[in-house]
Amino acid sequence: MLKPDQKLVIHFFEQIDKLNGKMGHAVLRYSRNPVACAVDFNHKGSTTRDLLDFGPDVPVMGSVTEAADAGGDVLVLGMAPSGGRLPPEMIAEVDKAVAAGMSVINGLHEHLGPRYPELSPGQWIWDIRQEPQDLGIAWARAAGLQNRRALLVGTDMAVGKMTAGLEIWKSALEDGVRADFLATGQVGILVSGKGIPLDAIRVDYACGAVEKMVMEASDAELEIIEGQGSIVHPGSTSTLPLMRGSCPTHLVLCHRAGMTHLDTVGEPVAVPPLNDIIQLYEDIASACGTFARPVTAGIAVNTAHLDAKAAADAIAAIQDETGRLAVDPVRDGATELVKALMSS
């Protein structure tokens, strides 16, 4: 539905400078579509580069009405509101966008299509989180593939699994590797144009949905499977379907530098030693030898919150602690991770 020349308006609500603005942040960083502007109720008059250190430098407007006047074609809901439901102010903003002729990309669980049964020709609502049709259970068919399948796993939610995967994909393609990025979340689907919204799929079919996607991309020399959640997070259920559906040959652990407790849990949950987490992921993936044990190629370290020296020190400390390759793929590129994936 989304054409490459359509100009995007990224609506952050009030979260452009917060972690919950990650969908909009990813669109700014990775989308191939032009971005007309951003919208944030708290930062009208700024530019995105005033607030962020990546992506195009576009104005931040105070409303959808201003954004439509700036030439926006498609409204992207770029925030994650509390509880996953749009507040009344945002429903009003979407109403205005549709009335102005804009299409809408919605990555939330709350579907908007039914609210707008009559649209103008060429106008559309893309509710990304919809279960694909014709799904079944998994049968470990991916275990018989001869390619490399790298699954991004994490110490927590929202530590950069999708970002690391996209950076690895970009570096692999630049190095001449026949690589494919397999999105499993709404942001990755929007950026790459394909994938499955894993958290919108019924649990009985989750493994099968991952397996189907992996088998369809089996011509790729390297399949990079976007991770979700964390095996040590008490609210996460997505890691096992990803492992069983992809039967990974390799893992990349993603971790936020300096994180000693999970950032996305209300109660304090300590982060275990990184090598212990790696062993846990490998043990679960191999299931007591039922499947081949994956190789952990390295650790993708999120240092976005640190300056250059502190980031280098943190990466060096993780390398010393684990004895493994550690790199921030955004700050330093993912070339070394690609090398490790293709040589191990």
C-alpha positions as CSV (number, residue, x, y, z in Angstrom):
1,M,0.0,0.0,0.0
2,L,2.8,2.4,0.9
3,K,4.4,3.9,-2.2
4,P,8.1,4.9,-2.0
5,D,7.4,8.6,-2.9
6,Q,4.7,9.2,-0.3
7,K,5.7,11.7,2.4
8,L,5.4,10.5,6.0
9,V,4.2,12.4,9.0
10,I,5.4,10.7,12.2
11,H,3.1,11.4,15.2
12,F,4.9,11.0,18.5
13,F,2.0,12.3,20.7
14,E,4.3,13.4,23.6
15,Q,7.0,10.8,23.3
16,I,9.5,12.0,20.7
17,D,12.3,12.2,23.3
18,K,11.2,9.1,25.2
19,L,11.8,5.3,24.8
20,N,8.2,4.8,23.9
21,G,8.7,6.7,20.7
22,K,10.7,3.8,19.3
23,M,8.5,3.1,16.3
24,G,8.8,6.7,15.1
25,H,12.5,6.7,15.9
26,A,13.0,3.6,13.7
27,V,11.0,5.2,10.9
28,L,13.3,8.3,11.1
29,R,16.4,6.2,11.1
30,Y,15.5,3.5,8.5
31,S,12.5,4.4,6.3
32,R,13.2,4.9,2.6
33,N,10.2,7.2,2.3
34,P,10.6,10.9,2.6
35,V,9.6,12.4,5.9
36,A,7.6,15.6,5.7
37,C,7.6,16.4,9.4
38,A,7.0,15.0,12.9
39,V,4.3,15.9,15.4
40,D,4.7,16.1,19.1
41,F,2.4,18.1,21.4
42,N,5.3,19.1,23.7
43,H,7.9,20.2,21.1
44,K,6.3,22.3,18.5
45,G,8.8,24.6,16.8
46,S,11.8,22.3,17.3
47,T,13.3,20.1,14.7
48,T,14.0,16.3,15.0
49,R,17.7,17.0,15.1
50,D,17.2,19.4,18.0
51,L,15.9,16.4,20.0
52,L,17.5,13.3,18.3
53,D,20.9,12.6,16.8
54,F,19.8,10.5,13.8
55,G,17.6,10.6,10.8
56,P,16.6,13.5,8.6
57,D,16.3,17.0,10.1
58,V,12.6,17.8,9.8
59,P,10.3,20.3,11.6
60,V,8.3,19.2,14.6
61,M,4.7,20.4,14.3
62,G,2.1,20.8,17.0
63,S,-0.8,19.1,15.2
64,V,-1.9,16.9,12.3
65,T,-3.6,20.0,10.7
66,E,-0.2,21.7,10.5
67,A,1.4,18.5,9.2
68,A,-1.2,18.2,6.4
69,D,-0.5,21.8,5.4
70,A,3.2,20.8,5.2
71,G,2.5,18.2,2.5
72,G,2.2,15.0,4.5
73,D,0.6,12.0,2.7
74,V,0.7,9.3,5.3
75,L,0.3,9.6,9.1
76,V,2.5,7.1,11.0
77,L,1.6,6.5,14.6
78,G,5.1,6.6,16.0
79,M,4.4,6.1,19.7
80,A,3.5,3.4,22.2
81,P,0.9,4.9,24.5
82,S,0.3,3.4,28.0
83,G,-1.8,0.2,27.7
84,G,-1.4,0.2,23.9
85,R,-4.6,2.1,23.3
86,L,-4.9,5.5,21.7
87,P,-5.8,8.4,24.1
88,P,-8.8,10.6,23.0
89,E,-6.4,13.3,21.8
90,M,-4.8,10.9,19.4
91,I,-8.2,9.6,18.1
92,A,-9.0,13.2,17.3
93,E,-5.7,13.6,15.5
94,V,-6.3,10.5,13.3
95,D,-9.8,11.7,12.5
96,K,-8.3,15.0,11.3
97,A,-5.7,13.2,9.2
98,V,-8.3,11.0,7.5
99,A,-10.5,14.0,6.9
100,A,-7.6,15.8,5.2
101,G,-7.1,12.8,2.9
102,M,-4.1,11.3,4.6
103,S,-3.6,7.5,4.8
104,V,-2.7,6.0,8.2
105,I,-0.1,3.4,9.4
106,N,-1.0,2.0,12.7
107,G,1.2,-0.4,14.6
108,L,-0.9,-0.7,17.8
109,H,-3.1,-3.6,18.8
110,E,-6.2,-1.3,18.5
111,H,-7.3,-1.5,14.9
112,L,-8.4,1.7,13.2
113,G,-9.7,0.3,9.9
114,P,-13.2,-0.3,11.1
115,R,-13.5,3.3,12.3
116,Y,-13.2,4.6,8.7
117,P,-15.3,2.3,6.5
118,E,-15.5,4.9,3.7
119,L,-12.2,6.4,2.4
120,S,-11.3,8.4,-0.7
121,P,-9.8,6.5,-3.7
122,G,-6.2,5.7,-3.0
123,Q,-6.6,6.3,0.7
124,W,-6.0,3.5,3.1
125,I,-5.6,2.4,6.7
126,W,-2.8,-0.1,7.4
127,D,-3.3,-1.9,10.7
128,I,0.0,-3.8,10.9
129,R,-0.8,-6.0,13.8
130,Q,-3.1,-8.5,12.1
131,E,-2.7,-12.3,12.1
132,P,-1.7,-13.7,8.7
133,Q,-4.0,-16.3,7.2
134,D,-3.5,-20.0,6.5
135,L,-1.2,-20.6,9.5
136,G,-0.5,-24.0,11.1
137,I,1.8,-25.4,13.7
138,A,5.6,-25.8,13.2
139,W,7.4,-29.0,12.4
140,A,11.0,-28.0,12.8
141,R,11.4,-27.9,9.1
142,A,13.9,-25.0,9.3
143,A,16.3,-27.4,11.0
144,G,16.8,-29.1,7.6
145,L,17.9,-25.9,5.8
146,Q,21.5,-25.5,4.8
147,N,21.7,-21.7,5.2
148,R,22.6,-19.6,8.3
149,R,19.8,-18.3,10.5
150,A,20.7,-15.6,13.0
151,L,18.2,-14.9,15.7
152,L,18.5,-11.7,17.7
153,V,17.9,-12.3,21.4
154,G,17.9,-9.9,24.3
155,T,18.5,-9.3,28.0
156,D,15.3,-7.2,28.0
157,M,12.6,-5.9,25.9
158,A,13.4,-2.7,23.9
159,V,17.2,-3.0,24.0
160,G,17.7,-2.8,20.2
161,K,17.1,-6.2,18.7
162,M,15.3,-4.8,15.7
163,T,17.9,-2.1,15.2
164,A,20.8,-4.5,15.5
165,G,19.2,-6.8,13.0
166,L,18.7,-4.1,10.5
167,E,22.3,-2.9,10.9
168,I,23.5,-6.5,10.4
169,W,21.3,-6.8,7.3
170,K,22.7,-3.6,5.9
171,S,26.3,-4.6,6.5
172,A,25.7,-8.1,5.1
173,L,24.3,-6.7,1.9
174,E,27.2,-4.3,1.6
175,D,29.6,-7.2,2.0
176,G,27.9,-9.1,-0.8
177,V,26.1,-11.6,1.4
178,R,22.7,-12.8,0.1
179,A,20.9,-11.7,3.3
180,D,17.3,-11.2,4.2
181,F,15.7,-9.5,7.2
182,L,12.7,-11.3,8.7
183,A,10.6,-8.8,10.6
184,T,8.5,-10.0,13.5
185,G,7.2,-6.7,14.9
186,Q,5.3,-3.7,13.6
187,V,8.3,-1.5,13.3
188,G,10.4,-4.0,11.4
189,I,7.4,-4.7,9.1
190,L,7.0,-1.1,8.3
191,V,10.7,-0.5,7.6
192,S,11.3,-3.7,5.6
193,G,7.9,-3.9,4.0
194,K,7.2,-7.5,5.0
195,G,7.1,-9.9,8.0
196,I,4.8,-11.2,10.7
197,P,3.4,-9.3,13.7
198,L,4.3,-12.1,16.2
199,D,2.5,-10.6,19.2
200,A,-0.8,-10.6,17.2
201,I,-0.7,-14.3,16.4
202,R,-2.5,-16.9,18.5
203,V,0.0,-18.9,20.5
204,D,-0.8,-22.2,18.9
205,Y,0.3,-20.8,15.5
206,A,3.2,-18.6,16.6
207,C,5.9,-21.2,15.9
208,G,4.3,-22.1,12.6
209,A,4.1,-18.4,11.5
210,V,7.8,-18.0,12.2
211,E,8.7,-21.3,10.4
212,K,6.6,-20.4,7.4
213,M,8.4,-17.0,7.1
214,V,11.8,-18.7,7.5
215,M,11.1,-21.4,4.9
216,E,9.8,-18.7,2.4
217,A,13.2,-16.9,2.8
218,S,15.3,-20.0,2.6
219,D,17.1,-18.9,-0.6
220,A,18.9,-16.3,1.5
221,E,22.5,-17.2,2.5
222,L,21.9,-15.5,5.8
223,E,18.4,-15.0,7.4
224,I,18.4,-12.4,10.1
225,I,15.3,-13.0,12.3
226,E,14.2,-10.0,14.3
227,G,13.9,-10.9,18.0
228,Q,11.2,-10.0,20.5
229,G,11.1,-9.8,24.2
230,S,13.6,-11.7,26.5
231,I,13.7,-15.1,28.0
232,V,14.4,-13.6,31.4
233,H,11.5,-11.1,31.3
234,P,8.5,-12.3,33.3
235,G,6.0,-10.8,30.8
236,S,7.6,-12.1,27.6
237,T,6.3,-15.1,25.7
238,S,7.8,-14.6,22.2
239,T,11.3,-16.1,22.5
240,L,10.4,-19.7,22.3
241,P,8.2,-19.4,19.2
242,L,11.1,-17.6,17.5
243,M,13.5,-20.3,18.5
244,R,11.3,-23.3,17.5
245,G,10.1,-21.7,14.3
246,S,13.6,-20.6,13.0
247,C,15.8,-23.4,14.5
248,P,18.6,-20.8,14.6
249,T,22.2,-21.7,13.7
250,H,23.4,-18.5,15.3
251,L,22.4,-16.1,18.0
252,V,23.3,-12.4,18.6
253,L,22.7,-11.2,22.2
254,C,21.4,-7.6,22.5
255,H,22.1,-5.7,25.7
256,R,21.9,-2.1,26.9
257,A,25.3,-1.0,28.3
258,G,25.2,-0.6,32.1
259,M,21.8,-2.2,32.6
260,T,21.9,-4.2,35.9
261,H,18.1,-4.6,36.2
262,L,15.4,-5.0,33.6
263,D,14.2,-1.5,32.5
264,T,10.8,-2.7,31.4
265,V,9.5,-4.3,34.6
266,G,7.8,-2.6,37.4
267,E,9.4,-4.8,40.0
268,P,13.2,-5.0,40.2
269,V,14.5,-8.0,38.2
270,A,18.3,-8.4,38.1
271,V,20.0,-9.1,34.8
272,P,22.0,-12.3,35.1
273,P,25.7,-12.4,34.0
274,L,25.8,-12.2,30.2
275,N,27.5,-15.5,29.7
276,D,24.8,-17.2,31.8
277,I,22.1,-15.7,29.6
278,I,23.9,-16.8,26.5
279,Q,24.2,-20.3,27.8
280,L,20.5,-20.3,28.7
281,Y,19.5,-19.2,25.2
282,E,21.7,-21.8,23.6
283,D,20.4,-24.5,26.0
284,I,16.8,-23.7,25.2
285,A,17.4,-23.5,21.5
286,S,19.1,-27.0,21.5
287,A,16.5,-28.6,23.8
288,C,18.9,-31.2,25.3
289,G,20.3,-32.0,21.9
290,T,17.0,-32.3,20.1
291,F,18.2,-29.5,17.7
292,A,21.6,-28.4,16.8
293,R,23.1,-26.0,19.3
294,P,23.4,-22.5,17.9
295,V,26.6,-20.4,18.0
296,T,26.4,-17.0,19.7
297,A,28.3,-14.9,17.2
298,G,28.6,-11.9,19.5
299,I,26.9,-9.2,21.6
300,A,25.2,-6.2,20.1
301,V,25.6,-3.4,22.8
302,N,23.2,-0.5,22.8
303,T,25.3,2.6,23.9
304,A,22.9,5.3,22.6
305,H,22.7,6.8,26.1
306,L,26.5,7.2,26.4
307,D,29.1,9.5,25.0
308,A,31.9,8.1,22.8
309,K,34.4,7.4,25.6
310,A,31.9,5.9,28.0
311,A,30.5,3.7,25.1
312,A,34.0,2.4,24.2
313,D,34.7,1.7,27.9
314,A,31.4,-0.2,28.3
315,I,32.0,-2.3,25.2
316,A,35.5,-3.1,26.4
317,A,34.2,-4.1,29.8
318,I,31.6,-6.5,28.2
319,Q,34.3,-8.1,26.1
320,D,36.5,-8.6,29.1
321,E,33.6,-10.0,31.1
322,T,32.4,-12.4,28.5
323,G,35.4,-13.1,26.3
324,R,33.2,-12.5,23.3
325,L,32.9,-10.1,20.4
326,A,31.0,-7.0,21.5
327,V,30.1,-4.1,19.3
328,D,27.6,-1.3,19.0
329,P,26.3,-1.9,15.5
330,V,24.8,1.6,15.2
331,R,27.8,3.5,16.5
332,D,30.5,1.4,15.0
333,G,28.8,-0.6,12.2
334,A,28.0,-4.3,12.1
335,T,30.8,-5.5,9.9
336,E,32.5,-7.6,12.7
337,L,29.2,-9.2,13.6
338,V,28.6,-10.2,9.9
339,K,32.1,-11.7,9.8
340,A,31.4,-13.7,12.9
341,L,28.1,-14.9,11.6
342,M,29.5,-16.0,8.3
343,S,32.7,-17.6,9.7
344,S,31.5,-19.5,12.7
